[in-house]
Structure formats: structure tokens, C-alpha cells
């Protein structure tokens, strides 16, 4: 179920390159990448898991509520992260010209389904 869901997010988003389901310790549960993806999605996920944990701590200290989504854009990729629960997140990498809105939508729709499967 996980592999097919990740593949659907990548192929459903213009500019989608790779997606992954990972725990906050940096251990991937499943991943999917296009054959010509220029990045190792598991390495991206391991690095951004540290960033997301820091953002979660900051929102907690600010009493701003739970972190739901994190996005960042660099010169060569866009990375979207959707928090599923206290243990897992899903990430999607896109090319810089990729459809950010469609990627956000697909992750938002997929997160509750993954939450049910992981419970």
C-alpha cells in the first residue's frame, strides 16, 4: 500500500521526483523515486527529519500548536513534508518548476490514510 501511494503522489504532481514515508529517527519505511531523479530521497528525508524536529520544538515552545506541514525551496528542488503523527512523516521532492499546490494537496489527502495504516 505504501509504495503505491508514494508512486501516486510523485506521478500525480507535475515535476514530482520522489516521495518517502519515514520516521522521525531518519529510518525510511518506504520510498519511491523516478529513475532519473537527481537526488537520493532517503538522504533528503534523513536530513530534513532533523529540521522538522527542530521546527516541532519551536512551535511547541511558542505554543503555536502541532506542526502539520513544512516546505522549503532551494535552487535545485522543492521539498514538502507532511507530518502524519508523532512518529512519521511523508516527504515529496519536486523540481523547482514543479506544481507545489498539487503536491501539497496530494500529501494532505494521503496523510490521514497513512495515519490509519500506521495505527
C-alpha positions in Angstrom: 0.0 0.0 0.0 2.8 2.5 0.9 4.8 2.1 -2.3 1.7 2.5 -4.5 0.6 5.6 -2.5 4.1 7.2 -2.8 4.2 6.4 -6.5 0.8 8.0 -7.0 1.9 11.2 -5.3 5.0 11.5 -7.5 3.2 10.8 -10.7 0.2 12.9 -9.7 2.3 16.0 -9.2 3.8 17.8 -12.2 7.6 18.0 -11.5 7.4 15.2 -8.9 10.7 13.4 -8.5 10.5 11.2 -5.4 8.5 10.6 -2.2 9.1 8.8 1.0 7.5 7.7 4.3 9.9 8.0 7.1 10.0 8.0 10.9 11.5 11.0 12.8 14.6 9.0 13.6 15.5 9.0 9.9 14.5 5.4 9.2 12.6 5.1 5.9 9.6 2.8 5.8 9.1 3.1 2.1 10.3 5.3 -0.8 9.7 5.8 -4.5 11.8 7.8 -6.9 11.7 8.3 -10.7 14.6 6.5 -12.4 16.1 9.9 -13.4 15.7 11.6 -10.0 18.8 13.6 -9.3 18.6 13.1 -5.5 18.6 10.2 -3.1 15.2 10.7 -1.4 16.3 8.7 1.7 19.2 11.0 2.2 17.0 14.0 1.8 14.5 12.6 4.3 17.2 11.8 6.9 18.4 15.4 6.7 15.0 17.1 6.8 13.8 14.9 9.7 16.3 16.8 11.9 14.9 20.1 10.6 11.3 19.1 11.1 12.0 18.0 14.7 13.6 21.4 15.4 10.5 23.2 13.9 8.2 21.0 16.0 10.2 22.0 19.2 9.9 25.7 18.1 6.2 25.6 17.6 5.7 23.8 20.9 7.8 26.5 22.7 5.7 29.2 21.0 2.5 27.3 21.9 1.5 27.5 18.3 0.0 24.0 18.1 1.2 20.9 16.3 3.4 21.2 13.2 1.4 20.0 10.2 3.5 20.9 7.2 6.9 22.1 6.3 8.1 23.2 2.8 11.4 24.6 1.6 12.7 25.5 -1.8 16.3 25.6 -3.0 17.9 26.2 -6.3 17.5 22.6 -7.4 14.5 21.2 -5.6 11.4 21.8 -3.6 10.7 19.5 -0.6 7.3 19.2 1.0 6.9 17.4 4.3 3.5 16.5 5.8 3.5 15.2 9.4 1.4 12.1 9.8 1.7 11.6 13.6 4.3 11.9 16.3 6.4 9.2 14.7 6.1 9.5 10.9 6.1 12.0 8.1 5.7 11.8 4.3 8.0 13.9 2.0 7.8 14.8 -1.6 10.6 16.3 -3.7 9.8 18.2 -6.8 11.8 20.1 -9.5 11.9 23.9 -8.9 9.2 24.4 -11.5 7.0 21.6 -10.1 3.4 22.1 -9.1 3.7 22.9 -5.4 0.0 23.3 -4.8 -0.8 19.9 -6.3 1.9 18.3 -4.2 0.6 19.9 -1.0 -3.0 18.8 -1.9 -2.0 15.2 -2.5 0.1 14.9 0.7 -2.8 16.5 2.7 -5.2 13.9 1.3 -2.8 11.0 1.7 -1.7 11.7 5.3 -5.0 10.5 7.0 -4.9 7.3 5.0 -1.3 6.6 6.1 -2.2 7.5 9.6 -4.9 4.8 9.6 -2.5 2.2 8.2 0.2 3.1 10.7 -2.1 3.0 13.8 
